[in-house]
Amino acid sequence: MLFRQMKYFAAVVECSSFTEAAERCYISQSAISQQIRSLEKELGVDLILNDQRRAFSDVYVNFELMQCGCYAELSIQNPLSKKEKIRLEELRQTPCILISSREQQNAEQEYYRNTLGFGGSYLFADNLEEARLLVVSGRGFLPVESVGTLPPEGNSIRRLPVYQGDQQIMRNYCMFWKKDQTGYYIEEFADLLRRLLFA
């Protein structure tokens, strides 16, 4: 087990987000995901920490850690930034900016379009700084899931909660492991992680 992998895992826990953890560690989101998978493999545990992207499977224990509200960061020059909240439909004419490696772009776009309902066109950035430069220049909006440890947006950007109907869009973050590998230590670890997230 590498110290670097433990550092990445701790960053994911502290940030409650793979994207934010990757920013903090100065690597891509896909790279931090690969390091976490490598740590899981080395420990011999089929344990996955991820956002829920599809229906729960009966083969796995689906341990819900937390829910995070979805927000959109917009340039203060965008007329939509004057609102208190923004409806998903109002964002369809504004390009969606996603932070993603080149290899993950299609998967990320498909998830945001088909699962979360963000229609319209997409732009991609390698990191948060690049994504926010696109926002400030009026090129689109940046969806963010958590605001707890996310660096402040600055004076040129406004962060608004994104609603679908009367409800803010929420994202579930979960731990998954195979039911046939469940045990005391895995369950205790999952519970400890949940308590750390709400501390």
C-alpha positions, 0 to 999 in steps of 0.5 A: 500500500502506498502512502500516496494512495492513503493520502488520496483516500483521505482527501476523498473522505475530507472533500466528500467529492472525487472532483474536489479531492483530485483538485486538492491533490493536483491530479485528474478525477480519473487518476484519483479514482484509479488510485482508490481502486488500486488501494482496494485491490491491494487490500483485497477488499471489493469496496467502492466509494462512489456517487450513485450512478445507476440503480442499486444491485442486489449483488452488493451491499449499497451503503449510503453515506450522504446526499449532496445538493447540486449547484451551478456556478455561473458568471455574474454577467449571466442574467440567470445569476440574479436568481436565488435558485435555478431550474434545470430547464433554464440551463438547457441553453447554456453549455455545461462545463464538466471537469474530466479527463479525455478518457472519461468525457463520454461517460461524464456527458452521458451521466449528466445528460441521461441521469441528471437531466442536464441537456444542451451542449458540453465543454470540458476542462482538465481542472477546477481553475480551467473550468472556472475561467470558462465560467467567468468568460461566459462560456457556460455553467459549472455543475458542482455537488458539494460546497463544504470544502469546495474553494470559494467561487470568487467575485465573478461567479455566483453559485445557485442551487439547481432545482427540478420541479420543487426539489433541489437535485441531490446526488447520493454518495455510497460505498458498495461491496459484494454481499458475500464479502460482508463482515464486521470490519467492512461494516465498521469502516463504512459506518466510521466513514459516514460519521467522519463525513458528518463530523 
